Amino acid sequence: MRVLFLTCLNKSHLYAMTPLAWALQIAGHSVRVASQPDLADDVARTGFTPVPVGDALNLNAKLGDAEPQPAAPRPRGPVQVAKPVQSTFPQDPHGHLSEIGRGFFPMICPDRMFDDLVDVATSWRPDLVIWNTLAFAGPVAALACGAAHARLLFGADGLAQIRTAFHRQRAAHTGEPLDDPLEEWLAPKLDRFGEKFGEDVVLGQWTMDPMPSWVPHPQSDVHYVPMRHVPYNGPGAVPEWAGRPAERRRVVVTLGTSHRESHGIEVPVSELLDGVADLDVEVIATFDRQQMGRLTSVPDNVRVVDFVPLNTVLPTTSAIVHHGGTQTFASALEHGVPQLIAPSTYWTERWWGPVAEANGLEARGAGLWVGDSDTLTADSLRDGLVRVLDDPSYAVQAGAVRAERLGTPTPNELVHVLEKLTDQRRGVRL
C-alpha cells in the first residue's frame, strides 16, 4: 500500500514518526514524508525524499506572535511551588479550545498546507495517511482522496483530553449553544470536497499511542493502538568517549533540541550547572552556544557538547535531567535510566506530556518532578539528584519500567495491524 506521512513544527516531531515510516518501507510499502519546507533537509537526512507542503513556518517568530499572554518573568530567589497535575480543563475547556483552535493550530497548519497536501494526495492516491497530532491537513487530505487516516501522538493525548472536557461542558451548557472552534476552522475546508466535519478529523480514525499505560489517558472513544516509542535521535557522529564506562556516576542534563529552534526553556543553563557543580558525578550537558549565552566557564565535572545521540550515552548513564520532551523521555525509558523532569510552562506545552510523564514516573518510583522550569533552583535540582542517585530503588524501578516497555509492540510488529485497519477504514467516515 501507499502511505503518506505528514509532520509539522520541528524535527523532534519528525523523528517520532521515523521508526514507523521505516517499518512500513522495509515491509514493502511505498512511503512518502510530507512536511513544511523548513523540515525538508531533516526529512532527507532520515532517508526519505521530502514532500514540501505549505510555506516555511519560521517557527520562532510565529510562536511568539501566537502566544495569548507574555510569559511571566522568572521569580528571583527560592520559590515554593506546588507539584502540578495534568490539567483536565475543569473550568473552561471551551476557552482553552478556542485559544488553540483559533491561534495555535491555524498558525502551525496554515491554509496553504491544506491545499498543497490535498494536491499531493489526490495525485499520488495514498491508501493511508498518518499524521502528526498537530497536522490537521492530514485527515482533510485523506478524506479528499478516499484514504484511511491515523493520528500518531508524540506525547500524552492532551487534545483528546480537552475535547472530552469540551463535549461534557457543551452538553451541560444551558445558555447560547457553545460553538466548536475546531469545527469552525476545519468544516469549510472539508466542504470543498463534499465532506463533513466529524470527531475523526480531530482525533483520527485510530491513534498510534507511544505513551506507557501509566501515563494518564483521557476517558474518550479514541481507538488507541499502543506502540513502543523506539527512540530515533537523528544523524550524528558518536564521540569516542560516549561508549566508555564513566569513571564516576554519569548524569545527562539536556533541554532537547527542538526548543533551541523555537521559544526555549525558562530555566537558565547557569541554574542547571550550579545544581550539579559540587556533586561527585560526571555530567554530560547538551547545550549549544545560544543556550550557554554569556557563560565563559563550566564546573570541572561538566562536559558541554552541542549534540550527542542520547542512545549512545544513556547505556552508561545513572540519571538524566530534562524538560519532559517526548523523545528524551522515550530514550530514557528504553535504557532504564531514572529521570528528573522540570516541565516547561510555555503556553500549550503541558498538554503534550511533561507533567503526565513526571507524575507517572514518580508514581512508579522511576523518577521525580523537580520543579517547573520557570521556578527550578539549583538547590532543588541538587536535592533531587542526590535522592535519585543514592537510592538504588530508582534504578531498579526504571529497569522494571523498561522491561514493561519491551513488551509493547514495536513499529515493525504493528505493520500488519495497520494493513488490516487500512483495509477496514479506507473511504469510511466514523
Secondary structure, 3 states (H helix, E strand, C coil): CEEEEECCCCHHHHHHHHHHHHHHHHCCCEEEEEECHHHHHHHHHCCCCEEECCCCCCHHHHHHHHCCCCCCCCCCCCCCCCCCCCCCCCCCHHHHHHHHHHHHHHHHCCHHHHHHHHHHHHHHCCCEEEEECCCCHHHHHHHHHCCEEEEECCCCCHHHHHHHHHHHHHHHCCCCCCCCHHHHHHHHHHHCCCCCCCCHHHHCCCEEECCCCCCCCCCCCCCEEECCCCCCCCCCCCCHHHHCCCCCCEEEEECCCHHHHCCCCCCCHHHHHHHHCCCCCEEEEECCHHHHCCCCCCCCCEEEECCCCHHHHHHHCCEEEECCCHHHHHHHHHHCCCEEECCCCCCCHHHHCHHHHHHHHHHHCCEEECCCCCCCCHHHHHHHHHHHHHCCHHHHHHHHHHHHHCCCCCHHHHHHHHHHHHHHHCCCCC
